[in-house]
Each structure stands twice: as structure tokens, then as C-alpha cells.
Amino acid sequence: MFKITILYGAIREGRLSIRAARALERALKDSGKAEVTFIDIKDYNLPVMEKRLKFMDDPPENLLTISKALDMADGIVFVTPEYNNSYSGALKNTIDYFTKEWAKKPIGIACGSNGRQGGINASNLLQLLVLALGAFPMPYKLLVPELDKSLSEDGTPQNEIMEKNLNRFVNEYLWFVEAISTQSKKS
Ligand SMILES: Cc1cc2nc3c(=O)[nH]c(=O)nc-3n(C[C@H](O)[C@H](O)[C@H](O)COP(=O)(O)O)c2cc1C
């Protein structure tokens, strides 16, 4: 079993992209190969980052909880809506708190929008961000267009293409996590 942490980064009231995060959580669990920890940034109320966790003398419990969930993970998935051609500020703010937690981690990227393009711009920028973390971005990404039509509230795919893309992402991701996490543990 691989330990997978989903970091979901939208805190907007009425957010639709939580559907993509829930869809992935379920598909990963259904694979029978993953134990999933779901971090919903909205639950953590993180202020705008003024100091990284590693420089804090007395870090708050909520940051330590996220740090542990990232640290122990064999693989991480970032899930974000596309805002202004990029990923959400809330996700970026959370990412900036952490450093060593990312080292050599295989990171999957899932983006969604309520338009036709499914967060393609956010996903491209997020792949670049992952490189800056010293982690590995998976080449294949999950893009969810028309979030309100593609997935139900609990994340069930509403059409064949969505279902196919979700399954392909999960299969590719589990391969990617196995390939990288077994190597990382040797070093
Ligand atoms: C501040 C803001 C900026 C947005 N910018 C874009 C964008 O650049 N491209 C796009 O396809 N959708 C954009 N949207 C629409 C989102 O795709 C839409 O809100 C979708 O439901 C995903 O975001 P949510 O999880 O907050 O609901 C934007 C929404 C907000 C709130």
C-alpha cells in the first residue's frame, strides 16, 4: 500500500473543485493500492506565510499536522481550481510553509475549472512550482472542465471521458509513485 496525501487548495465559499479532490480520493482508495490522507486547507486557517515552518521556535499544531502528512507520504497530489490563469493563492501559501517535506516526492497535479479548459494554465504553472520544491511533477495531469457537469457533489464522474481520464490518472500516478518512492527510500 502506498501512503498518498491529497493537498486540496480552495477555500472559496461554494467551491466546486472539491469535487475533483473527492473523486481522486475515492478512485485512489478503490484502487486497493493506496491509503489516502486528505488535507483540506480550509480546515487549517493558515495565515499568510510570514515564516517557514523550519524557522519557527514554537510551531502551531495545524502546521505540524500538515507537515507530518506530507513527510510520511510516498506520494502527494495537489488539487486546485484555476484562478486568473494560475493555481489558487491558498494552495501556494500552504506550500510555501514547508521545505524538506517535498524533497524527492512524486507529485500528481489535478486542476479544475468551470470553463472548457479544465485548469490547463494552472496545471502548467503548478508543474514548474513542483520543480522548485525539489520534487517530481508527474507528466500526465488530471484536468476537470465544467466541474459542475463533469462530477457530482460527491465526486462521481458524470460522463465516460471524465471516468476514463480519472482512471488513467490514478493508474499513471500509482506507477509514478512506485517508481520514485522505491528509489527515494534507498538514498
Ligand atoms: C478569483 C477567480 C478567478 C478565476 N479565474 C479563472 C480562470 O482564469 N480560468 C478559468 O477557467 N476559470 C476561472 N475561474 C472560475 C473557476 O474555474 C470556478 O470558480 C470553478 O468553479 C473552480 O473554482 P472553485 O473551486 O473555487 O469553485 C475563476 C474563479 C475565481 C473565483
PDBQT file of the ligand as one rigid body, heavy atoms in Angstrom, charges set to zero:
ROOT
HETATM    1  C1  LIG A 201     -10.789  34.599  -8.489  1.00  0.00    +0.000 C 
HETATM    2  C2  LIG A 201     -11.239  33.659  -9.552  1.00  0.00    +0.000 A 
HETATM    3  C3  LIG A 201     -10.543  33.609 -10.745  1.00  0.00    +0.000 A 
HETATM    4  C4  LIG A 201     -10.909  32.703 -11.741  1.00  0.00    +0.000 A 
HETATM    5  N1  LIG A 201     -10.149  32.586 -12.863  1.00  0.00    +0.000 NA
HETATM    6  C5  LIG A 201     -10.401  31.619 -13.758  1.00  0.00    +0.000 A 
HETATM    7  C6  LIG A 201      -9.518  31.377 -14.851  1.00  0.00    +0.000 A 
HETATM    8  O1  LIG A 201      -8.510  32.051 -15.035  1.00  0.00    +0.000 OA
HETATM    9  N2  LIG A 201      -9.810  30.375 -15.703  1.00  0.00    +0.000 N 
HETATM   10  C7  LIG A 201     -10.931  29.581 -15.536  1.00  0.00    +0.000 A 
HETATM   11  O2  LIG A 201     -11.137  28.667 -16.340  1.00  0.00    +0.000 OA
HETATM   12  N3  LIG A 201     -11.766  29.771 -14.504  1.00  0.00    +0.000 NA
HETATM   13  C8  LIG A 201     -11.541  30.749 -13.598  1.00  0.00    +0.000 A 
HETATM   14  N4  LIG A 201     -12.372  30.943 -12.520  1.00  0.00    +0.000 N 
HETATM   15  C9  LIG A 201     -13.565  30.129 -12.385  1.00  0.00    +0.000 C 
HETATM   16  C10 LIG A 201     -13.283  28.814 -11.683  1.00  0.00    +0.000 C 
HETATM   17  O3  LIG A 201     -12.886  27.900 -12.673  1.00  0.00    +0.000 OA
HETATM   18  C11 LIG A 201     -14.523  28.317 -10.986  1.00  0.00    +0.000 C 
HETATM   19  O4  LIG A 201     -14.752  29.098  -9.842  1.00  0.00    +0.000 OA
HETATM   20  C12 LIG A 201     -14.505  26.843 -10.677  1.00  0.00    +0.000 C 
HETATM   21  O5  LIG A 201     -15.705  26.503 -10.057  1.00  0.00    +0.000 OA
HETATM   22  C13 LIG A 201     -13.314  26.356  -9.805  1.00  0.00    +0.000 C 
HETATM   23  O6  LIG A 201     -13.132  27.115  -8.652  1.00  0.00    +0.000 OA
HETATM   24  P1  LIG A 201     -13.823  26.811  -7.221  1.00  0.00    +0.000 P 
HETATM   25  O7  LIG A 201     -13.275  25.521  -6.695  1.00  0.00    +0.000 OA
HETATM   26  O8  LIG A 201     -13.481  27.979  -6.357  1.00  0.00    +0.000 OA
HETATM   27  O9  LIG A 201     -15.314  26.687  -7.467  1.00  0.00    +0.000 OA
HETATM   28  C14 LIG A 201     -12.031  31.845 -11.528  1.00  0.00    +0.000 A 
HETATM   29  C15 LIG A 201     -12.743  31.935 -10.323  1.00  0.00    +0.000 A 
HETATM   30  C16 LIG A 201     -12.352  32.801  -9.343  1.00  0.00    +0.000 A 
HETATM   31  C17 LIG A 201     -13.092  32.816  -8.031  1.00  0.00    +0.000 C 
ENDROOT
TORSDOF 0
